[in-house]
Amino acid sequence: MLKNVFFDVYTKFKLHFYQEIFQRFQNREASLTTVETFCVETIQALGSPTINEFASFMRISNSNAAYKINSLIEKGYIRKIQSQRDRREYHLEITQKYIDYYNISVSYMVQVMDRIARRFPPEECAKLEEMLSIINRELMPEVALPQGNALSPD
């Protein structure tokens, strides 16, 4: 039962995102392919990775990563920033254009979280937060996220 309910909630978040993206395609506002969307979401989640860090995380070659990154730079969704510590190294950063794109899914998550806060008493919300924190910290060790993700809704 828990698996089914969790899967349904996860699926609804994905489907809502897809609905919004396809609506933008219809209005000709979207310019990211599916793979590019995955790439830029990964760059955002990793915090400000180098090209090598991005390639390693995605388990792709550096040349394949560079090709995808150059496409995202051309489209204006990310930029390369030279490292102050090591001038030979460049970090990838998302742009405001991507933040606007990303807010499609974040705004729905915030809306659902607001509904949860209105529907359930504070102690149940606190328990849900505790459970999600444990899931994040302990039960999903395969994917590490940097602390203080800049686009996490607060």
Solvent accessible surface area in square Angstrom, and as a share of the most:
residue,aa,sasa,rsa
1,M,182,0.81
2,L,144,0.72
3,K,174,0.74
4,N,96,0.49
5,V,73,0.42
6,F,121,0.51
7,F,127,0.53
8,D,78,0.40
9,V,74,0.43
10,Y,115,0.44
11,T,33,0.19
12,K,137,0.58
13,F,57,0.24
14,K,67,0.28
15,L,94,0.47
16,H,44,0.20
17,F,25,0.11
18,Y,98,0.37
19,Q,121,0.54
20,E,57,0.25
21,I,14,0.07
22,F,139,0.58
23,Q,100,0.44
24,R,76,0.28
25,F,90,0.38
26,Q,151,0.67
27,N,86,0.44
28,R,217,0.79
29,E,104,0.47
30,A,15,0.12
31,S,47,0.30
32,L,3,0.02
33,T,76,0.44
34,T,92,0.54
35,V,78,0.45
36,E,15,0.07
37,T,10,0.06
38,F,111,0.46
39,C,2,0.01
40,V,0,0.00
41,E,57,0.26
42,T,18,0.11
43,I,1,0.01
44,Q,16,0.07
45,A,26,0.20
46,L,37,0.18
47,G,45,0.43
48,S,40,0.26
49,P,4,0.03
50,T,11,0.06
51,I,39,0.20
52,N,91,0.47
53,E,94,0.42
54,F,0,0.00
55,A,1,0.01
56,S,82,0.53
57,F,85,0.35
58,M,58,0.26
59,R,219,0.80
60,I,49,0.25
61,S,64,0.41
62,N,81,0.42
63,S,85,0.55
64,N,58,0.30
65,A,0,0.00
66,A,34,0.26
67,Y,162,0.62
68,K,43,0.18
69,I,1,0.00
70,N,76,0.39
71,S,29,0.19
72,L,0,0.00
73,I,58,0.30
74,E,155,0.70
75,K,64,0.27
76,G,28,0.27
77,Y,5,0.02
78,I,2,0.01
79,R,105,0.39
80,K,84,0.36
81,I,67,0.34
82,Q,61,0.27
83,S,9,0.06
84,Q,152,0.68
85,R,205,0.75
86,D,35,0.18
87,R,132,0.48
88,R,207,0.76
89,E,50,0.23
90,Y,88,0.33
91,H,49,0.22
92,L,0,0.00
93,E,60,0.27
94,I,29,0.15
95,T,18,0.11
96,Q,111,0.49
97,K,95,0.40
98,Y,1,0.00
99,I,43,0.22
100,D,74,0.38
101,Y,10,0.04
102,Y,33,0.13
103,N,64,0.33
104,I,13,0.07
105,S,21,0.14
106,V,14,0.08
107,S,67,0.43
108,Y,42,0.16
109,M,68,0.30
110,V,57,0.33
111,Q,82,0.36
112,V,31,0.18
113,M,93,0.41
114,D,69,0.35
115,R,111,0.40
116,I,36,0.18
117,A,65,0.51
118,R,178,0.65
119,R,172,0.63
120,F,79,0.33
121,P,55,0.34
122,P,109,0.68
123,E,118,0.53
124,E,89,0.40
125,C,32,0.19
126,A,57,0.44
127,K,107,0.45
128,L,63,0.31
129,E,117,0.53
130,E,87,0.39
131,M,99,0.44
132,L,80,0.40
133,S,37,0.24
134,I,58,0.29
135,I,52,0.27
136,N,95,0.48
137,R,156,0.57
138,E,105,0.47
139,L,118,0.59
140,M,106,0.48
141,P,97,0.61
142,E,142,0.64
143,V,80,0.46
144,A,80,0.62
145,L,94,0.47
146,P,52,0.33
147,Q,178,0.79
148,G,75,0.72
149,N,35,0.18
150,A,99,0.77
151,L,28,0.14
152,S,51,0.33
153,P,66,0.41
154,D,187,0.97
